[in-house]
Amino acid sequence: MAVQTFASTTDSANTVDLGPAAALSCRECGHRVPLGPVFACEECFGPLEIAYDFSGYDTEELRKRIEAGPANIWRYAPLLPVPADVATKPNLNPGWTKLVQADNLARELGVTGGLYVKDDSGNPTHSFKDRVVAQALEAARAFGFTTLSCSSTGNLAGAVGAAAARAGFRSCVFIPHDLEQGKIVMAAVYGGELVGIEGNYDDVNRFCSELIGDPAGEGWGFVNVNLRPYYAEGSKTLAYEVCEQLGWRLPDQIVVPIASGSQLTKIDKGLQELIKLGLVEDKPYKIFGAQAAGCSPVSTAYKAGHDVVRPQKPDTIAKSLAIGNPADGPYVLDIARRTGGAVEDVTDAQVVEAIKLLARTEGIFAETAGGVTVGVTKKLIEDGVLDPSLTTVVLNTGDGLKTLDAVAGTGLTATIRPSLESFREAGLV
Ligand SMILES: *Cc1c(COP(=O)(O)O)cnc(C)c1O
């Protein structure tokens, strides 16, 4: 990654108050710098992440404050890098999505220890991306940016467009030109600029890195590039919500989709914070990563026992997860191995089968990414890797209406004339 020390748009940007966030800290060498719109360590080029000072918190007071908070991610504001007065600013207020007790799916898969689907299709733009964008938006505001941008596999583009519309920002987002129609419409409808790039996501991302270094991109907040440390923290709220919804308890096993790997690493960070703060009892948990076989750089490295992730050229219907060169891949490998989890992949046919399985058992219509997590869960149980006697949470991170093509063969049971005779002839009674 190239070093980018992004010039602040205001002189005071580096001393801005971002709530309980204390500094940016390098994940590789631990070097600390003041909070600002930077994402790479000036010492070793490693990725920067938010470091907190939680020392003043009383566990029971914090629990009460969270429980009395709003039914969205801001109930966890004391644990997030946001300005204290966020509640008064226009934001889409995502989160606090349903944790569905999936007893029918559990029976089908032979899970006896409790199976839950965390259904993030219930967010404002119908994917988990609203969580991360909400954080990046507040950081953009604090740093004085007025244009929000991103490189996206589809869902992020929609989440940025919507958040920018509500907050009064300009938006200009970049996607691979050949995405699903549902994703393109969902990104374009909010009125921002949507640019299709002739290439895959990794080409789009490379283009955005160039744009950041160019005067053309000056003053732009790229939510997943120069605002990435703040953006990434949004994924912690998934971990917080799952634990709070389980009655302030850690799940034993959690199955998470992998695109860049950011979400998975921050779910681990969120669980670790809850343990440190005393909000949940400390016990072992396993994190499992899920990919599509047609874009499986992390599961390939996991199975080969490698520490480095070799880039792949994506070819899968799970386009929202189609990142061939995932930035957080090595950290995902660490977490899967440290927690006793695993990383697995499923074919496109298994993704489709899993979408239908979840829909038919629980009434949840997932996008292809949800097919990936449910499909991987099934495979890991069949292979004896995931323990069916333990409490298991599977993430569904997006809505099936965005990827209708994946289930294109699904349709009418019969076409009849409007008469009882014709209905009887159809053989349904
Ligand atoms: C972006 C995305 C993810 C996860 O992305 P990471 O880059 O790994 O954080 C998961 N599911 C859906 C539907 C997404 O759009």
The ligand as a Tripos MOL2 file, in Angstrom:
@<TRIPOS>MOLECULE
LIG
   15    15     1     0     0
SMALL
NO_CHARGES

@<TRIPOS>ATOM
      1 C1        -19.1360   -5.4800    1.9880 C.3       1 LIG1
      2 C2        -19.9190   -6.6730    2.3250 C.ar      1 LIG1
      3 C3        -19.4480   -7.6620    3.2200 C.ar      1 LIG1
      4 C4        -18.1230   -7.6750    3.9470 C.3       1 LIG1
      5 O1        -17.1410   -6.8740    3.5050 O.3       1 LIG1
      6 P1        -15.6980   -6.7570    4.1630 P.3       1 LIG1
      7 O2        -14.9670   -5.9940    3.1130 O.co2     1 LIG1
      8 O3        -15.1580   -8.1370    4.3570 O.co2     1 LIG1
      9 O4        -15.8450   -6.0120    5.4240 O.co2     1 LIG1
     10 C5        -20.3080   -8.7000    3.5160 C.ar      1 LIG1
     11 N1        -21.5190   -8.8050    2.9440 N.ar      1 LIG1
     12 C6        -21.9970   -7.8900    2.1040 C.ar      1 LIG1
     13 C7        -23.3550   -8.0870    1.5290 C.3       1 LIG1
     14 C8        -21.2230   -6.7910    1.7590 C.ar      1 LIG1
     15 O5        -21.7310   -5.8850    0.9120 O.3       1 LIG1
@<TRIPOS>BOND
     1     1     2 1
     2     2     3 ar
     3     2    14 ar
     4     3     4 1
     5     3    10 ar
     6     4     5 1
     7     5     6 1
     8     6     7 2
     9     6     8 1
    10     6     9 1
    11    10    11 ar
    12    11    12 ar
    13    12    13 1
    14    12    14 ar
    15    14    15 1
@<TRIPOS>SUBSTRUCTURE
     1 LIG1         1 GROUP 0 **** ****
